[in-house]
């Protein structure tokens, strides 16, 4: 069971870093149109879309990715509780 926890924990951590990279790419013109940006869009947008439907942007600032990362953080903590860590 320890290996399953480790795999799931690191998968969530890597996905969190991918989300952060995808969010930061919005600050640089043309970064999301690169091949790396397209790859991140394919893996991040399906997860971010439900949050964007629920949480409206505040002017020019979209806070839904922050909530999405917070949910991933809660999932990591939930895994720790489930596996007894």
PDB file with SEQRES, HELIX, SHEET and CRYST1 records, atoms N, CA, C and O in Angstrom:
SEQRES   1 A   85  UNK UNK UNK UNK UNK UNK UNK UNK UNK UNK UNK UNK UNK          
SEQRES   2 A   85  UNK UNK UNK UNK UNK UNK UNK UNK UNK UNK UNK UNK UNK          
SEQRES   3 A   85  UNK UNK UNK UNK UNK UNK UNK UNK UNK UNK UNK UNK UNK          
SEQRES   4 A   85  UNK UNK UNK UNK UNK UNK UNK UNK UNK UNK UNK UNK UNK          
SEQRES   5 A   85  UNK UNK UNK UNK UNK UNK UNK UNK UNK UNK UNK UNK UNK          
SEQRES   6 A   85  UNK UNK UNK UNK UNK UNK UNK UNK UNK UNK UNK UNK UNK          
SEQRES   7 A   85  UNK UNK UNK UNK UNK UNK UNK                                  
HELIX    1 AA1 UNK A    2  UNK A   25  1                                  24    
HELIX    2 AA2 UNK A   35  UNK A   54  1                                  20    
HELIX    3 AA3 UNK A   64  UNK A   83  1                                  20    
CRYST1    1.000    1.000    1.000  90.00  90.00  90.00 P 1           1          
ATOM      1  N   UNK A   1       0.812  -1.206   0.000  1.00  0.00           N  
ATOM      2  CA  UNK A   1       0.000   0.000   0.000  1.00  0.00           C  
ATOM      3  C   UNK A   1       0.855   1.270   0.000  1.00  0.00           C  
ATOM      4  O   UNK A   1       0.432   2.318  -0.488  1.00  0.00           O  
ATOM      5  N   UNK A   2       2.050   1.158   0.549  1.00  0.00           N  
ATOM      6  CA  UNK A   2       2.929   2.316   0.590  1.00  0.00           C  
ATOM      7  C   UNK A   2       3.355   2.763  -0.795  1.00  0.00           C  
ATOM      8  O   UNK A   2       3.496   3.959  -1.052  1.00  0.00           O  
ATOM      9  N   UNK A   3       3.563   1.792  -1.700  1.00  0.00           N  
ATOM     10  CA  UNK A   3       3.969   2.153  -3.054  1.00  0.00           C  
ATOM     11  C   UNK A   3       2.836   2.846  -3.804  1.00  0.00           C  
ATOM     12  O   UNK A   3       3.076   3.786  -4.561  1.00  0.00           O  
ATOM     13  N   UNK A   4       1.610   2.388  -3.596  1.00  0.00           N  
ATOM     14  CA  UNK A   4       0.461   3.021  -4.246  1.00  0.00           C  
ATOM     15  C   UNK A   4       0.313   4.463  -3.780  1.00  0.00           C  
ATOM     16  O   UNK A   4       0.057   5.362  -4.582  1.00  0.00           O  
ATOM     17  N   UNK A   5       0.477   4.677  -2.469  1.00  0.00           N  
ATOM     18  CA  UNK A   5       0.407   6.034  -1.934  1.00  0.00           C  
ATOM     19  C   UNK A   5       1.490   6.903  -2.556  1.00  0.00           C  
ATOM     20  O   UNK A   5       1.223   8.036  -2.956  1.00  0.00           O  
ATOM     21  N   UNK A   6       2.707   6.381  -2.641  1.00  0.00           N  
ATOM     22  CA  UNK A   6       3.820   7.146  -3.197  1.00  0.00           C  
ATOM     23  C   UNK A   6       3.563   7.511  -4.653  1.00  0.00           C  
ATOM     24  O   UNK A   6       3.809   8.645  -5.064  1.00  0.00           O  
ATOM     25  N   UNK A   7       3.069   6.558  -5.432  1.00  0.00           N  
ATOM     26  CA  UNK A   7       2.779   6.819  -6.842  1.00  0.00           C  
ATOM     27  C   UNK A   7       1.703   7.885  -6.984  1.00  0.00           C  
ATOM     28  O   UNK A   7       1.853   8.821  -7.770  1.00  0.00           O  
ATOM     29  N   UNK A   8       0.620   7.748  -6.229  1.00  0.00           N  
ATOM     30  CA  UNK A   8      -0.471   8.729  -6.311  1.00  0.00           C  
ATOM     31  C   UNK A   8      -0.025  10.102  -5.818  1.00  0.00           C  
ATOM     32  O   UNK A   8      -0.386  11.123  -6.402  1.00  0.00           O  
ATOM     33  N   UNK A   9       0.757  10.123  -4.745  1.00  0.00           N  
ATOM     34  CA  UNK A   9       1.245  11.396  -4.209  1.00  0.00           C  
ATOM     35  C   UNK A   9       2.088  12.132  -5.242  1.00  0.00           C  
ATOM     36  O   UNK A   9       1.881  13.321  -5.486  1.00  0.00           O  
ATOM     37  N   UNK A  10       3.039  11.424  -5.849  1.00  0.00           N  
ATOM     38  CA  UNK A  10       3.903  12.078  -6.831  1.00  0.00           C  
ATOM     39  C   UNK A  10       3.154  12.435  -8.114  1.00  0.00           C  
ATOM     40  O   UNK A  10       3.484  13.428  -8.763  1.00  0.00           O  
ATOM     41  N   UNK A  11       2.165  11.650  -8.480  1.00  0.00           N  
ATOM     42  CA  UNK A  11       1.363  11.993  -9.659  1.00  0.00           C  
ATOM     43  C   UNK A  11       0.612  13.300  -9.429  1.00  0.00           C  
ATOM     44  O   UNK A  11       0.550  14.147 -10.320  1.00  0.00           O  
ATOM     45  N   UNK A  12       0.047  13.464  -8.246  1.00  0.00           N  
ATOM     46  CA  UNK A  12      -0.666  14.707  -7.927  1.00  0.00           C  
ATOM     47  C   UNK A  12       0.313  15.876  -7.864  1.00  0.00           C  
ATOM     48  O   UNK A  12      -0.001  16.968  -8.338  1.00  0.00           O  
ATOM     49  N   UNK A  13       1.489  15.665  -7.289  1.00  0.00           N  
ATOM     50  CA  UNK A  13       2.487  16.728  -7.212  1.00  0.00           C  
ATOM     51  C   UNK A  13       2.952  17.166  -8.595  1.00  0.00           C  
ATOM     52  O   UNK A  13       3.067  18.363  -8.862  1.00  0.00           O  
ATOM     53  N   UNK A  14       3.218  16.205  -9.475  1.00  0.00           N  
ATOM     54  CA  UNK A  14       3.653  16.533 -10.834  1.00  0.00           C  
ATOM     55  C   UNK A  14       2.550  17.280 -11.577  1.00  0.00           C  
ATOM     56  O   UNK A  14       2.818  18.234 -12.307  1.00  0.00           O  
ATOM     57  N   UNK A  15       1.299  16.836 -11.382  1.00  0.00           N  
ATOM     58  CA  UNK A  15       0.179  17.523 -12.034  1.00  0.00           C  
ATOM     59  C   UNK A  15       0.031  18.945 -11.493  1.00  0.00           C  
ATOM     60  O   UNK A  15      -0.288  19.862 -12.249  1.00  0.00           O  
ATOM     61  N   UNK A  16       0.256  19.131 -10.211  1.00  0.00           N  
ATOM     62  CA  UNK A  16       0.202  20.481  -9.629  1.00  0.00           C  
ATOM     63  C   UNK A  16       1.255  21.391 -10.259  1.00  0.00           C  
ATOM     64  O   UNK A  16       0.976  22.547 -10.577  1.00  0.00           O  
ATOM     65  N   UNK A  17       2.466  20.861 -10.435  1.00  0.00           N  
ATOM     66  CA  UNK A  17       3.515  21.654 -11.075  1.00  0.00           C  
ATOM     67  C   UNK A  17       3.171  21.949 -12.531  1.00  0.00           C  
ATOM     68  O   UNK A  17       3.483  23.026 -13.038  1.00  0.00           O  
ATOM     69  N   UNK A  18       2.529  20.993 -13.204  1.00  0.00           N  
ATOM     70  CA  UNK A  18       2.110  21.228 -14.589  1.00  0.00           C  
ATOM     71  C   UNK A  18       1.066  22.339 -14.635  1.00  0.00           C  
ATOM     72  O   UNK A  18       1.101  23.179 -15.534  1.00  0.00           O  
ATOM     73  N   UNK A  19       0.139  22.356 -13.678  1.00  0.00           N  
ATOM     74  CA  UNK A  19      -0.864  23.422 -13.613  1.00  0.00           C  
ATOM     75  C   UNK A  19      -0.199  24.777 -13.371  1.00  0.00           C  
ATOM     76  O   UNK A  19      -0.564  25.770 -14.001  1.00  0.00           O  
ATOM     77  N   UNK A  20       0.762  24.818 -12.472  1.00  0.00           N  
ATOM     78  CA  UNK A  20       1.447  26.073 -12.181  1.00  0.00           C  
ATOM     79  C   UNK A  20       2.192  26.567 -13.421  1.00  0.00           C  
ATOM     80  O   UNK A  20       2.156  27.755 -13.740  1.00  0.00           O  
ATOM     81  N   UNK A  21       2.858  25.663 -14.109  1.00  0.00           N  
ATOM     82  CA  UNK A  21       3.568  26.050 -15.336  1.00  0.00           C  
ATOM     83  C   UNK A  21       2.586  26.559 -16.381  1.00  0.00           C  
ATOM     84  O   UNK A  21       2.864  27.543 -17.067  1.00  0.00           O  
ATOM     85  N   UNK A  22       1.439  25.898 -16.508  1.00  0.00           N  
ATOM     86  CA  UNK A  22       0.435  26.319 -17.480  1.00  0.00           C  
ATOM     87  C   UNK A  22      -0.124  27.698 -17.130  1.00  0.00           C  
ATOM     88  O   UNK A  22      -0.354  28.522 -18.016  1.00  0.00           O  
ATOM     89  N   UNK A  23      -0.337  27.941 -15.870  1.00  0.00           N  
ATOM     90  CA  UNK A  23      -0.847  29.240 -15.431  1.00  0.00           C  
ATOM     91  C   UNK A  23       0.185  30.331 -15.699  1.00  0.00           C  
ATOM     92  O   UNK A  23      -0.160  31.405 -16.190  1.00  0.00           O  
ATOM     93  N   UNK A  24       1.442  30.061 -15.380  1.00  0.00           N  
ATOM     94  CA  UNK A  24       2.496  31.057 -15.594  1.00  0.00           C  
ATOM     95  C   UNK A  24       2.732  31.334 -17.072  1.00  0.00           C  
ATOM     96  O   UNK A  24       3.173  32.425 -17.434  1.00  0.00           O  
ATOM     97  N   UNK A  25       2.443  30.365 -17.926  1.00  0.00           N  
ATOM     98  CA  UNK A  25       2.622  30.569 -19.365  1.00  0.00           C  
ATOM     99  C   UNK A  25       1.673  31.637 -19.908  1.00  0.00           C  
ATOM    100  O   UNK A  25       1.931  32.208 -20.968  1.00  0.00           O  
ATOM    101  N   UNK A  26       0.582  31.914 -19.196  1.00  0.00           N  
ATOM    102  CA  UNK A  26      -0.348  32.939 -19.662  1.00  0.00           C  
ATOM    103  C   UNK A  26       0.261  34.335 -19.561  1.00  0.00           C  
ATOM    104  O   UNK A  26      -0.240  35.270 -20.185  1.00  0.00           O  
ATOM    105  N   UNK A  27       1.320  34.487 -18.793  1.00  0.00           N  
ATOM    106  CA  UNK A  27       1.969  35.790 -18.640  1.00  0.00           C  
ATOM    107  C   UNK A  27       2.891  36.118 -19.792  1.00  0.00           C  
ATOM    108  O   UNK A  27       3.264  37.276 -19.977  1.00  0.00           O  
ATOM    109  N   UNK A  28       3.265  35.111 -20.574  1.00  0.00           N  
ATOM    110  CA  UNK A  28       4.215  35.315 -21.661  1.00  0.00           C  
ATOM    111  C   UNK A  28       3.512  35.154 -22.996  1.00  0.00           C  
ATOM    112  O   UNK A  28       2.903  34.113 -23.246  1.00  0.00           O  
ATOM    113  N   UNK A  29       3.580  36.155 -23.855  1.00  0.00           N  
ATOM    114  CA  UNK A  29       2.894  36.073 -25.148  1.00  0.00           C  
ATOM    115  C   UNK A  29       3.436  34.933 -26.003  1.00  0.00           C  
ATOM    116  O   UNK A  29       4.647  34.784 -26.171  1.00  0.00           O  
ATOM    117  N   UNK A  30       2.543  34.152 -26.526  1.00  0.00           N  
ATOM    118  CA  UNK A  30       2.901  33.069 -27.424  1.00  0.00           C  
ATOM    119  C   UNK A  30       3.388  31.806 -26.752  1.00  0.00           C  
ATOM    120  O   UNK A  30       3.677  30.826 -27.439  1.00  0.00           O  
ATOM    121  N   UNK A  31       3.490  31.790 -25.431  1.00  0.00           N  
ATOM    122  CA  UNK A  31       4.016  30.608 -24.749  1.00  0.00           C  
ATOM    123  C   UNK A  31       3.040  29.440 -24.836  1.00  0.00           C  
ATOM    124  O   UNK A  31       3.460  28.290 -24.963  1.00  0.00           O  
ATOM    125  N   UNK A  32       1.750  29.725 -24.770  1.00  0.00           N  
ATOM    126  CA  UNK A  32       0.770  28.639 -24.841  1.00  0.00           C  
ATOM    127  C   UNK A  32       0.617  28.080 -26.246  1.00  0.00           C  
ATOM    128  O   UNK A  32       0.049  27.001 -26.422  1.00  0.00           O  
ATOM    129  N   UNK A  33       1.110  28.789 -27.241  1.00  0.00           N  
ATOM    130  CA  UNK A  33       1.024  28.301 -28.616  1.00  0.00           C  
ATOM    131  C   UNK A  33       2.211  27.406 -28.975  1.00  0.00           C  
ATOM    132  O   UNK A  33       2.238  26.817 -30.056  1.00  0.00           O  
ATOM    133  N   UNK A  34       3.187  27.300 -28.081  1.00  0.00           N  
ATOM    134  CA  UNK A  34       4.333  26.423 -28.340  1.00  0.00           C  
ATOM    135  C   UNK A  34       3.901  24.966 -28.188  1.00  0.00           C  
ATOM    136  O   UNK A  34       2.790  24.687 -27.737  1.00  0.00           O  
ATOM    137  N   UNK A  35       4.768  24.055 -28.558  1.00  0.00           N  
ATOM    138  CA  UNK A  35       4.412  22.630 -28.448  1.00  0.00           C  
ATOM    139  C   UNK A  35       4.262  22.224 -26.984  1.00  0.00           C  
ATOM    140  O   UNK A  35       3.379  21.436 -26.647  1.00  0.00           O  
ATOM    141  N   UNK A  36       5.118  22.758 -26.115  1.00  0.00           N  
ATOM    142  CA  UNK A  36       4.995  22.468 -24.688  1.00  0.00           C  
ATOM    143  C   UNK A  36       3.709  23.059 -24.122  1.00  0.00           C  
ATOM    144  O   UNK A  36       3.035  22.426 -23.309  1.00  0.00           O  
ATOM    145  N   UNK A  37       3.369  24.269 -24.551  1.00  0.00           N  
ATOM    146  CA  UNK A  37       2.127  24.898 -24.115  1.00  0.00           C  
ATOM    147  C   UNK A  37       0.905  24.133 -24.585  1.00  0.00           C  
ATOM    148  O   UNK A  37      -0.075  24.022 -23.850  1.00  0.00           O  
ATOM    149  N   UNK A  38       0.948  23.606 -25.795  1.00  0.00           N  
ATOM    150  CA  UNK A  38      -0.163  22.794 -26.308  1.00  0.00           C  
ATOM    151  C   UNK A  38      -0.309  21.507 -25.515  1.00  0.00           C  
ATOM    152  O   UNK A  38      -1.423  21.068 -25.230  1.00  0.00           O  
ATOM    153  N   UNK A  39       0.821  20.901 -25.159  1.00  0.00           N  
ATOM    154  CA  UNK A  39       0.786  19.685 -24.348  1.00  0.00           C  
ATOM    155  C   UNK A  39       0.172  19.963 -22.984  1.00  0.00           C  
ATOM    156  O   UNK A  39      -0.682  19.210 -22.514  1.00  0.00           O  
ATOM    157  N   UNK A  40       0.616  21.059 -22.344  1.00  0.00           N  
ATOM    158  CA  UNK A  40       0.058  21.412 -21.037  1.00  0.00           C  
ATOM    159  C   UNK A  40      -1.424  21.748 -21.144  1.00  0.00           C  
ATOM    160  O   UNK A  40      -2.195  21.428 -20.239  1.00  0.00           O  
ATOM    161  N   UNK A  41      -1.831  22.385 -22.230  1.00  0.00           N  
ATOM    162  CA  UNK A  41      -3.250  22.708 -22.413  1.00  0.00           C  
ATOM    163  C   UNK A  41      -4.081  21.439 -22.507  1.00  0.00           C  
ATOM    164  O   UNK A  41      -5.179  21.369 -21.955  1.00  0.00           O  
ATOM    165  N   UNK A  42      -3.557  20.425 -23.212  1.00  0.00           N  
ATOM    166  CA  UNK A  42      -4.309  19.167 -23.338  1.00  0.00           C  
ATOM    167  C   UNK A  42      -4.459  18.446 -22.018  1.00  0.00           C  
ATOM    168  O   UNK A  42      -5.465  17.766 -21.811  1.00  0.00           O  
ATOM    169  N   UNK A  43      -3.494  18.566 -21.112  1.00  0.00           N  
ATOM    170  CA  UNK A  43      -3.623  17.851 -19.845  1.00  0.00           C  
ATOM    171  C   UNK A  43      -4.232  18.703 -18.731  1.00  0.00           C  
ATOM    172  O   UNK A  43      -4.774  18.155 -17.771  1.00  0.00           O  
ATOM    173  N   UNK A  44      -4.152  20.036 -18.840  1.00  0.00           N  
ATOM    174  CA  UNK A  44      -4.639  20.911 -17.768  1.00  0.00           C  
ATOM    175  C   UNK A  44      -6.051  21.432 -17.991  1.00  0.00           C  
ATOM    176  O   UNK A  44      -6.815  21.551 -17.033  1.00  0.00           O  
ATOM    177  N   UNK A  45      -6.416  21.743 -19.221  1.00  0.00           N  
ATOM    178  CA  UNK A  45      -7.725  22.337 -19.488  1.00  0.00           C  
ATOM    179  C   UNK A  45      -8.913  21.455 -19.062  1.00  0.00           C  
ATOM    180  O   UNK A  45      -9.883  21.989 -18.525  1.00  0.00           O  
ATOM    181  N   UNK A  46      -8.879  20.138 -19.276  1.00  0.00           N  
ATOM    182  CA  UNK A  46     -10.028  19.336 -18.817  1.00  0.00           C  
ATOM    183  C   UNK A  46     -10.257  19.427 -17.308  1.00  0.00           C  
ATOM    184  O   UNK A  46     -11.397  19.357 -16.848  1.00  0.00           O  
ATOM    185  N   UNK A  47      -9.187  19.581 -16.542  1.00  0.00           N  
ATOM    186  CA  UNK A  47      -9.322  19.717 -15.090  1.00  0.00           C  
ATOM    187  C   UNK A  47      -9.754  21.126 -14.693  1.00  0.00           C  
ATOM    188  O   UNK A  47     -10.531  21.288 -13.751  1.00  0.00           O  
ATOM    189  N   UNK A  48      -9.267  22.141 -15.393  1.00  0.00           N  
ATOM    190  CA  UNK A  48      -9.581  23.526 -15.045  1.00  0.00           C  
ATOM    191  C   UNK A  48     -10.977  23.955 -15.490  1.00  0.00           C  
ATOM    192  O   UNK A  48     -11.569  24.847 -14.883  1.00  0.00           O  
ATOM    193  N   UNK A  49     -11.504  23.339 -16.532  1.00  0.00           N  
ATOM    194  CA  UNK A  49     -12.787  23.758 -17.109  1.00  0.00           C  
ATOM    195  C   UNK A  49     -13.945  23.762 -16.105  1.00  0.00           C  
ATOM    196  O   UNK A  49     -14.682  24.747 -16.063  1.00  0.00           O  
ATOM    197  N   UNK A  50     -14.147  22.709 -15.291  1.00  0.00           N  
ATOM    198  CA  UNK A  50     -15.262  22.770 -14.323  1.00  0.00           C  
ATOM    199  C   UNK A  50     -15.113  23.913 -13.314  1.00  0.00           C  
ATOM    200  O   UNK A  50     -16.106  24.514 -12.903  1.00  0.00           O  
ATOM    201  N   UNK A  51     -13.882  24.209 -12.920  1.00  0.00           N  
ATOM    202  CA  UNK A  51     -13.666  25.308 -11.978  1.00  0.00           C  
ATOM    203  C   UNK A  51     -13.977  26.647 -12.632  1.00  0.00           C  
ATOM    204  O   UNK A  51     -14.502  27.549 -11.979  1.00  0.00           O  
ATOM    205  N   UNK A  52     -13.661  26.782 -13.899  1.00  0.00           N  
ATOM    206  CA  UNK A  52     -13.947  28.035 -14.611  1.00  0.00           C  
ATOM    207  C   UNK A  52     -15.446  28.236 -14.814  1.00  0.00           C  
ATOM    208  O   UNK A  52     -15.915  29.373 -14.874  1.00  0.00           O  
ATOM    209  N   UNK A  53     -16.194  27.151 -14.920  1.00  0.00           N  
ATOM    210  CA  UNK A  53     -17.647  27.272 -15.048  1.00  0.00           C  
ATOM    211  C   UNK A  53     -18.285  27.718 -13.741  1.00  0.00           C  
ATOM    212  O   UNK A  53     -19.288  28.432 -13.753  1.00  0.00           O  
ATOM    213  N   UNK A  54     -17.718  27.309 -12.619  1.00  0.00           N  
ATOM    214  CA  UNK A  54     -18.292  27.615 -11.308  1.00  0.00           C  
ATOM    215  C   UNK A  54     -17.837  28.980 -10.800  1.00  0.00           C  
ATOM    216  O   UNK A  54     -18.640  29.743 -10.264  1.00  0.00           O  
ATOM    217  N   UNK A  55     -16.551  29.288 -10.966  1.00  0.00           N  
ATOM    218  CA  UNK A  55     -15.969  30.500 -10.398  1.00  0.00           C  
ATOM    219  C   UNK A  55     -15.754  31.526 -11.506  1.00  0.00           C  
ATOM    220  O   UNK A  55     -14.911  31.320 -12.379  1.00  0.00           O  
ATOM    221  N   UNK A  56     -16.495  32.616 -11.483  1.00  0.00           N  
ATOM    222  CA  UNK A  56     -16.306  33.636 -12.527  1.00  0.00           C  
ATOM    223  C   UNK A  56     -15.021  34.424 -12.294  1.00  0.00           C  
ATOM    224  O   UNK A  56     -14.577  34.556 -11.154  1.00  0.00           O  
ATOM    225  N   UNK A  57     -14.424  34.945 -13.354  1.00  0.00           N  
ATOM    226  CA  UNK A  57     -13.215  35.761 -13.173  1.00  0.00           C  
ATOM    227  C   UNK A  57     -13.541  37.082 -12.483  1.00  0.00           C  
ATOM    228  O   UNK A  57     -14.630  37.635 -12.638  1.00  0.00           O  
ATOM    229  N   UNK A  58     -12.586  37.561 -11.733  1.00  0.00           N  
ATOM    230  CA  UNK A  58     -12.732  38.858 -11.058  1.00  0.00           C  
ATOM    231  C   UNK A  58     -12.024  39.900 -11.901  1.00  0.00           C  
ATOM    232  O   UNK A  58     -10.831  40.151 -11.730  1.00  0.00           O  
ATOM    233  N   UNK A  59     -12.769  40.503 -12.812  1.00  0.00           N  
ATOM    234  CA  UNK A  59     -12.177  41.448 -13.750  1.00  0.00           C  
ATOM    235  C   UNK A  59     -11.286  40.711 -14.725  1.00  0.00           C  
ATOM    236  O   UNK A  59     -11.754  39.857 -15.477  1.00  0.00           O  
ATOM    237  N   UNK A  60     -10.007  41.034 -14.718  1.00  0.00           N  
ATOM    238  CA  UNK A  60      -9.043  40.380 -15.610  1.00  0.00           C  
ATOM    239  C   UNK A  60      -8.351  39.199 -14.927  1.00  0.00           C  
ATOM    240  O   UNK A  60      -7.524  38.529 -15.545  1.00  0.00           O  
ATOM    241  N   UNK A  61      -8.679  38.941 -13.667  1.00  0.00           N  
ATOM    242  CA  UNK A  61      -7.987  37.901 -12.900  1.00  0.00           C  
ATOM    243  C   UNK A  61      -8.881  36.674 -12.771  1.00  0.00           C  
ATOM    244  O   UNK A  61     -10.013  36.764 -12.298  1.00  0.00           O  
ATOM    245  N   UNK A  62      -8.357  35.526 -13.199  1.00  0.00           N  
ATOM    246  CA  UNK A  62      -9.063  34.260 -13.099  1.00  0.00           C  
ATOM    247  C   UNK A  62      -8.509  33.507 -11.895  1.00  0.00           C  
ATOM    248  O   UNK A  62      -7.366  33.050 -11.917  1.00  0.00           O  
ATOM    249  N   UNK A  63      -9.323  33.376 -10.836  1.00  0.00           N  
ATOM    250  CA  UNK A  63      -8.849  32.710  -9.629  1.00  0.00           C  
ATOM    251  C   UNK A  63      -9.182  31.216  -9.613  1.00  0.00           C  
ATOM    252  O   UNK A  63      -8.826  30.517  -8.664  1.00  0.00           O  
ATOM    253  N   UNK A  64      -9.853  30.726 -10.640  1.00  0.00           N  
ATOM    254  CA  UNK A  64     -10.213  29.311 -10.656  1.00  0.00           C  
ATOM    255  C   UNK A  64      -8.996  28.383 -10.639  1.00  0.00           C  
ATOM    256  O   UNK A  64      -9.086  27.320 -10.025  1.00  0.00           O  
ATOM    257  N   UNK A  65      -7.863  28.711 -11.272  1.00  0.00           N  
ATOM    258  CA  UNK A  65      -6.705  27.815 -11.145  1.00  0.00           C  
ATOM    259  C   UNK A  65      -6.180  27.714  -9.712  1.00  0.00           C  
ATOM    260  O   UNK A  65      -5.685  26.664  -9.303  1.00  0.00           O  
ATOM    261  N   UNK A  66      -6.287  28.790  -8.963  1.00  0.00           N  
ATOM    262  CA  UNK A  66      -5.864  28.731  -7.563  1.00  0.00           C  
ATOM    263  C   UNK A  66      -6.738  27.769  -6.772  1.00  0.00           C  
ATOM    264  O   UNK A  66      -6.244  27.001  -5.947  1.00  0.00           O  
ATOM    265  N   UNK A  67      -8.033  27.817  -7.028  1.00  0.00           N  
ATOM    266  CA  UNK A  67      -8.949  26.899  -6.360  1.00  0.00           C  
ATOM    267  C   UNK A  67      -8.671  25.465  -6.802  1.00  0.00           C  
ATOM    268  O   UNK A  67      -8.739  24.543  -5.990  1.00  0.00           O  
ATOM    269  N   UNK A  68      -8.361  25.272  -8.075  1.00  0.00           N  
ATOM    270  CA  UNK A  68      -8.055  23.936  -8.588  1.00  0.00           C  
ATOM    271  C   UNK A  68      -6.808  23.370  -7.918  1.00  0.00           C  
ATOM    272  O   UNK A  68      -6.774  22.189  -7.575  1.00  0.00           O  
ATOM    273  N   UNK A  69      -5.790  24.194  -7.730  1.00  0.00           N  
ATOM    274  CA  UNK A  69      -4.576  23.739  -7.045  1.00  0.00           C  
ATOM    275  C   UNK A  69      -4.866  23.453  -5.579  1.00  0.00           C  
ATOM    276  O   UNK A  69      -4.325  22.503  -5.012  1.00  0.00           O  
ATOM    277  N   UNK A  70      -5.708  24.260  -4.967  1.00  0.00           N  
ATOM    278  CA  UNK A  70      -6.100  24.022  -3.582  1.00  0.00           C  
ATOM    279  C   UNK A  70      -6.834  22.684  -3.445  1.00  0.00           C  
ATOM    280  O   UNK A  70      -6.618  21.957  -2.475  1.00  0.00           O  
ATOM    281  N   UNK A  71      -7.690  22.359  -4.400  1.00  0.00           N  
ATOM    282  CA  UNK A  71      -8.392  21.072  -4.385  1.00  0.00           C  
ATOM    283  C   UNK A  71      -7.398  19.923  -4.516  1.00  0.00           C  
ATOM    284  O   UNK A  71      -7.553  18.896  -3.856  1.00  0.00           O  
ATOM    285  N   UNK A  72      -6.382  20.082  -5.358  1.00  0.00           N  
ATOM    286  CA  UNK A  72      -5.353  19.052  -5.460  1.00  0.00           C  
ATOM    287  C   UNK A  72      -4.583  18.901  -4.154  1.00  0.00           C  
ATOM    288  O   UNK A  72      -4.207  17.790  -3.778  1.00  0.00           O  
ATOM    289  N   UNK A  73      -4.349  20.007  -3.467  1.00  0.00           N  
ATOM    290  CA  UNK A  73      -3.688  19.952  -2.165  1.00  0.00           C  
ATOM    291  C   UNK A  73      -4.551  19.181  -1.162  1.00  0.00           C  
ATOM    292  O   UNK A  73      -4.036  18.367  -0.396  1.00  0.00           O  
ATOM    293  N   UNK A  74      -5.851  19.436  -1.166  1.00  0.00           N  
ATOM    294  CA  UNK A  74      -6.753  18.688  -0.282  1.00  0.00           C  
ATOM    295  C   UNK A  74      -6.781  17.208  -0.645  1.00  0.00           C  
ATOM    296  O   UNK A  74      -6.894  16.355   0.236  1.00  0.00           O  
ATOM    297  N   UNK A  75      -6.680  16.896  -1.940  1.00  0.00           N  
ATOM    298  CA  UNK A  75      -6.648  15.495  -2.368  1.00  0.00           C  
ATOM    299  C   UNK A  75      -5.390  14.804  -1.843  1.00  0.00           C  
ATOM    300  O   UNK A  75      -5.446  13.644  -1.433  1.00  0.00           O  
ATOM    301  N   UNK A  76      -4.274  15.498  -1.853  1.00  0.00           N  
ATOM    302  CA  UNK A  76      -3.035  14.940  -1.317  1.00  0.00           C  
ATOM    303  C   UNK A  76      -3.174  14.657   0.167  1.00  0.00           C  
ATOM    304  O   UNK A  76      -2.743  13.612   0.653  1.00  0.00           O  
ATOM    305  N   UNK A  77      -3.774  15.586   0.878  1.00  0.00           N  
ATOM    306  CA  UNK A  77      -3.983  15.380   2.319  1.00  0.00           C  
ATOM    307  C   UNK A  77      -4.988  14.263   2.575  1.00  0.00           C  
ATOM    308  O   UNK A  77      -4.846  13.508   3.536  1.00  0.00           O  
ATOM    309  N   UNK A  78      -5.987  14.156   1.730  1.00  0.00           N  
ATOM    310  CA  UNK A  78      -6.943  13.070   1.855  1.00  0.00           C  
ATOM    311  C   UNK A  78      -6.300  11.717   1.617  1.00  0.00           C  
ATOM    312  O   UNK A  78      -6.627  10.742   2.293  1.00  0.00           O  
ATOM    313  N   UNK A  79      -5.387  11.656   0.659  1.00  0.00           N  
ATOM    314  CA  UNK A  79      -4.649  10.407   0.428  1.00  0.00           C  
ATOM    315  C   UNK A  79      -3.844  10.024   1.671  1.00  0.00           C  
ATOM    316  O   UNK A  79      -3.798   8.855   2.051  1.00  0.00           O  
ATOM    317  N   UNK A  80      -3.221  11.004   2.290  1.00  0.00           N  
ATOM    318  CA  UNK A  80      -2.432  10.727   3.491  1.00  0.00           C  
ATOM    319  C   UNK A  80      -3.316  10.163   4.594  1.00  0.00           C  
ATOM    320  O   UNK A  80      -2.906   9.255   5.316  1.00  0.00           O  
ATOM    321  N   UNK A  81      -4.510  10.688   4.725  1.00  0.00           N  
ATOM    322  CA  UNK A  81      -5.426  10.198   5.749  1.00  0.00           C  
ATOM    323  C   UNK A  81      -5.902   8.790   5.396  1.00  0.00           C  
ATOM    324  O   UNK A  81      -5.967   7.922   6.266  1.00  0.00           O  
ATOM    325  N   UNK A  82      -6.232   8.562   4.131  1.00  0.00           N  
ATOM    326  CA  UNK A  82      -6.700   7.232   3.708  1.00  0.00           C  
ATOM    327  C   UNK A  82      -5.651   6.154   3.917  1.00  0.00           C  
ATOM    328  O   UNK A  82      -5.961   5.037   4.332  1.00  0.00           O  
ATOM    329  N   UNK A  83      -4.407   6.503   3.625  1.00  0.00           N  
ATOM    330  CA  UNK A  83      -3.340   5.511   3.747  1.00  0.00           C  
ATOM    331  C   UNK A  83      -2.668   5.525   5.119  1.00  0.00           C  
ATOM    332  O   UNK A  83      -1.747   4.746   5.361  1.00  0.00           O  
ATOM    333  N   UNK A  84      -3.112   6.390   6.008  1.00  0.00           N  
ATOM    334  CA  UNK A  84      -2.600   6.413   7.372  1.00  0.00           C  
ATOM    335  C   UNK A  84      -1.225   7.039   7.534  1.00  0.00           C  
ATOM    336  O   UNK A  84      -0.444   6.618   8.388  1.00  0.00           O  
ATOM    337  N   UNK A  85      -0.926   8.046   6.716  1.00  0.00           N  
ATOM    338  CA  UNK A  85       0.368   8.722   6.824  1.00  0.00           C  
ATOM    339  C   UNK A  85       0.213  10.057   7.497  1.00  0.00           C  
ATOM    340  O   UNK A  85       1.196  10.775   7.679  1.00  0.00           O  
TER     341      UNK A  85                                                      
END                                                                             
